Amino acid sequence: MSKATPSIQSGTTPSPQETRSGYSANCPNRTDDIVMYDVPEPIQVTGIEAYKETWKLFFDHNAAGSDRFRLSDVQIVASDDVAYAHGLLTIGGGDAHCRLTLGLRRTDGEWKVTHEHHSIPIKLD
């Protein structure tokens, strides 16, 4: 990847302490003012502390393992300081699938996620 292209990495397995307190291991690459739209409520989460809290719910309902997150069909578009990425995310070994979109900003030479959006398609009859 070029210097202008952020890397996309899936999360790591947290320690038991991180599981109880939120997924702080995943937050260093998030901005303090991150906005996330997630599948479970609430419809919008704003700020790093609220973002960390969402991981508690996730870990309460998803078993640990090396295949907790699998990304596929990832596409990245980047300029010098702004980028977006989108792809498909498989959660928990294959039972749950969703779409993932990330908005990123480069500040002081580091790429940080400013917006994270998960969605699951529903069939409308």
Secondary structure, DSSP 8 states (H G I E B T S, - for coil): --TTS----------HHHHHH--GGG-TTEEEEEEEE-SSS-S-EESHHHHHHHHHHHHHHS--STTSEEEEEEEEEE-SSEEEEEEEEEETTTTEEEEEEEEEEEETTEEEEEEEEEE------
